[in-house]
Amino acid sequence: MVTTVLLSIALAAAFGVALAWLAAQPTVAAPIASASKPEQVADLVAAGNLTLMADEVELLSTASEVN
């Protein structure tokens, strides 16, 4: 299960995963993103369709904790 989850996360663009993770946070109303190159726009739009599963959000939240 974890391998499958990590693989699916790895296949998505990193910024898309970051936006989806931010959107899943209860204290974030709306993540803000921008593109600096025209070719990034399509990836950015596609990122809006990415929804992380609860276990994916938990894994990413744990990984992002500052120790």
HELIX and SHEET records of a PDB file:
HELIX    1   1 VAL A    2  LEU A   11  1                                  10    
HELIX    2   2 ALA A   14  ALA A   23  1                                  10    
HELIX    3   3 PRO A   38  ALA A   47  1                                  10    
HELIX    4   4 ALA A   54  ALA A   63  1                                  10    
END                                                                             
